[in-house]
Amino acid sequence: MKRALIFVLALAACREEVTQNTDPVELTPEAVGYFCQMNMLEHPGPKGQAHLEGLPGTPLFFSQIRDVVAYVRMPEQSHRILALWVSDMGAPGATWDDPGAANWIDATTAFYVVGAAIEGGMGEQEFVPFADRDKARAFAEANGGSVMRLAEIPDALVIPPEQPDTGEDPDYERRLRDLSDQTGG
């Protein structure tokens, strides 16, 4: 019994703890967006990536920052998020059409310009990340918006509530009333 205990303790002492690498992964032509399943390099604007526990070396990529923020806030997560990275739009050489393939910054420490008059890679208003607060402020002065941290971005700006599209169908309200009358509502 004593020998078995010593053996188990010796094995435990020798066991090397393997931690999952959560370093950012450079964008390549093979990288596709998690939600849209489209090539990441075909979209302008900043990108994001999330590293999930149990999925080493294979982050989820996001075509725009709004998408990665939405993913983080979704309650349906199947894996714990270990690291979030976003493009630093203040990095040397970063442009809207080519935000860079390797200029990743920690999403939790980034400064975001929220509400700027600029669209992201999927045609929606974008949150624009910067490592440097002064560069974020300068971008906001030039393009509108406010500078916030990730936790300060309101949920309503991440996934705004859907409104019925009544602009293309002038008969929509009448048909809705008629349907309501028929069902006793």
Secondary structure, DSSP 8 states (H G I E B T S, - for coil): -HHHHHHHHHHHHH--------------TT-BBTTT-SBGGGS-S--EEEEETT-TT--EEESSHHHHHHHHH-TT-SS-EEEEEEE-TTSTT--SS---SS-EEETTT-EEEES-S-B-TTSSB--EEESSHHHHHHHHHHH--EEE-GGGS-HHHHS-------SS-TTHHHHHHHHHHHTT-
